[in-house]
Amino acid sequence: MAKTATLPADEPFASVVNALGVHTLHIRTPIELHERIIAGFPRATAIRLVSGLNKIQLDESMKVLNMSARTWQRIKADKAELQKPLDPDRSARLWSLADILAKAETVLGTREDAEQWLSYPAIGLDSHRPIELMSTPQGAALVRTLLEQMEQGVYA
């Protein structure tokens, strides 16, 4: 897959879109985001994001996406259908993963540090690993809140 330039930082949702690796995607409002999730992100988007994770184990990212290993293998193997959309639930989960990854990268400085932080127990999450909590919307919200607190210097 050819790499393209990242979106400018002032573009709405740029950090998440850049984390997803879909640089042709321009989402400017929450309604546009909702509509895009309902339509579904292409399977290739999930492959690009998950394949780019170095510190997060595949089985952990599959739990976040609510996808079995067998389904993941089928999606990766079917090259003819890479542009076929994910269902809305998986698209929402994919966006959440990219959103939290982008936020962690902003707070911690590098993608590697972000992935490492997501993989280790966090005191602010009662010693749960952030990646484990991200399998539900409520858990993902807890992780995002902690990152926002860390960014403000409220909690580390």
C-alpha positions as CSV (number, residue, x, y, z in Angstrom):
1,M,0.0,0.0,0.0
2,A,1.4,3.4,-1.0
3,K,1.9,5.9,1.7
4,T,0.4,9.4,1.3
5,A,1.0,12.6,3.1
6,T,-0.6,13.0,6.5
7,L,-3.4,15.5,7.0
8,P,-2.5,18.9,8.4
9,A,-2.7,19.1,12.2
10,D,-5.4,21.7,12.1
11,E,-7.7,19.4,10.0
12,P,-10.6,18.2,12.3
13,F,-9.9,14.7,13.5
14,A,-6.5,14.7,11.7
15,S,-4.6,12.8,14.4
16,V,-7.1,9.9,14.3
17,V,-7.3,9.9,10.5
18,N,-3.5,9.9,10.4
19,A,-3.4,7.0,12.9
20,L,-5.9,5.1,10.7
21,G,-3.7,5.7,7.7
22,V,-6.6,6.9,5.5
23,H,-5.3,10.2,4.5
24,T,-7.9,10.7,1.8
25,L,-10.6,10.7,4.5
26,H,-11.7,14.2,5.5
27,I,-14.1,14.2,8.5
28,R,-14.9,17.7,9.6
29,T,-17.8,17.2,12.0
30,P,-19.1,14.7,14.5
31,I,-22.0,14.0,12.2
32,E,-19.7,13.2,9.3
33,L,-17.8,10.9,11.6
34,H,-21.1,9.2,12.6
35,E,-22.1,8.8,8.9
36,R,-18.7,7.4,8.0
37,I,-18.8,4.8,10.8
38,I,-22.3,3.8,9.8
39,A,-21.1,3.4,6.2
40,G,-18.1,1.4,7.5
41,F,-14.4,1.9,7.1
42,P,-12.8,-0.3,4.4
43,R,-11.3,-3.6,5.6
44,A,-7.9,-2.3,4.4
45,T,-8.1,0.4,7.0
46,A,-8.3,-2.1,9.8
47,I,-5.5,-4.1,8.3
48,R,-3.3,-1.0,8.0
49,L,-3.8,0.0,11.6
50,V,-3.5,-3.4,13.2
51,S,-0.5,-4.4,11.1
52,G,1.2,-1.2,12.2
53,L,1.0,-2.0,15.9
54,N,4.4,-3.2,17.2
55,K,3.9,-3.4,21.0
56,I,0.2,-4.5,21.1
57,Q,-0.4,-8.2,20.5
58,L,-2.7,-9.2,17.7
59,D,-5.1,-11.1,20.0
60,E,-5.4,-7.9,22.1
61,S,-6.3,-5.7,19.1
62,M,-8.8,-8.4,18.0
63,K,-10.6,-8.2,21.3
64,V,-10.8,-4.4,20.9
65,L,-12.3,-4.9,17.4
66,N,-14.5,-7.8,18.6
67,M,-13.1,-10.0,15.9
68,S,-12.1,-13.6,16.0
69,A,-8.7,-14.7,14.7
70,R,-10.4,-16.7,12.0
71,T,-12.4,-13.7,10.8
72,W,-9.2,-11.6,10.8
73,Q,-7.4,-14.1,8.7
74,R,-10.3,-14.2,6.2
75,I,-10.3,-10.5,5.9
76,K,-6.6,-10.3,5.3
77,A,-6.6,-13.1,2.8
78,D,-9.4,-11.8,0.6
79,K,-7.4,-9.2,-1.4
80,A,-10.4,-8.7,-3.8
81,E,-12.5,-7.3,-1.0
82,L,-10.2,-5.0,0.8
83,Q,-12.4,-2.0,0.1
84,K,-15.5,-3.9,1.4
85,P,-16.7,-2.0,4.5
86,L,-16.5,-3.3,8.0
87,D,-19.8,-3.3,9.9
88,P,-20.7,-0.2,11.9
89,D,-19.8,-1.9,15.3
90,R,-16.3,-2.8,14.1
91,S,-15.9,0.6,12.4
92,A,-16.7,2.3,15.6
93,R,-14.3,0.1,17.5
94,L,-11.6,0.8,14.9
95,W,-12.1,4.5,15.2
96,S,-12.0,4.2,19.0
97,L,-8.7,2.3,18.8
98,A,-7.2,4.9,16.5
99,D,-8.5,7.8,18.6
100,I,-7.0,6.5,21.8
101,L,-3.8,5.6,20.1
102,A,-3.5,9.1,18.6
103,K,-4.3,10.7,22.0
104,A,-1.7,8.5,23.8
105,E,0.9,9.4,21.1
106,T,0.1,13.1,21.7
107,V,0.4,12.8,25.5
108,L,3.4,10.5,25.6
109,G,5.3,11.8,22.6
110,T,5.9,8.7,20.3
111,R,3.8,5.9,18.8
112,E,6.1,3.4,20.5
113,D,5.6,5.0,24.0
114,A,1.8,5.1,23.3
115,E,1.6,1.4,22.4
116,Q,3.8,0.5,25.4
117,W,1.6,2.5,27.8
118,L,-1.6,0.8,26.4
119,S,0.0,-2.6,27.1
120,Y,1.0,-2.1,30.7
121,P,-1.1,-1.8,33.9
122,A,-2.0,1.8,34.8
123,I,-2.5,2.8,38.4
124,G,-5.2,5.3,37.3
125,L,-7.1,2.3,35.9
126,D,-6.9,0.2,39.0
127,S,-3.9,-1.5,37.6
128,H,-5.8,-2.7,34.5
129,R,-4.0,-2.6,31.2
130,P,-5.6,0.1,29.0
131,I,-5.8,-2.1,26.0
132,E,-7.9,-4.6,28.0
133,L,-10.4,-2.0,28.9
134,M,-10.8,-0.8,25.3
135,S,-13.0,-3.8,24.4
136,T,-16.1,-1.9,25.6
137,P,-17.2,1.7,25.0
138,Q,-17.2,2.4,28.8
139,G,-13.6,1.0,29.2
140,A,-12.4,3.1,26.2
141,A,-13.9,6.2,27.8
142,L,-12.0,5.5,31.0
143,V,-8.8,5.2,29.1
144,R,-9.4,8.4,27.1
145,T,-10.3,10.2,30.4
146,L,-7.1,9.1,32.0
147,L,-5.1,10.3,29.0
148,E,-6.8,13.7,29.1
149,Q,-6.0,13.9,32.8
150,M,-2.4,13.0,32.1
151,E,-2.3,15.7,29.4
152,Q,-3.5,18.3,31.9
153,G,-1.0,17.1,34.5
154,V,-3.9,16.0,36.8
155,Y,-2.9,12.4,37.0
156,A,0.0,10.3,35.9
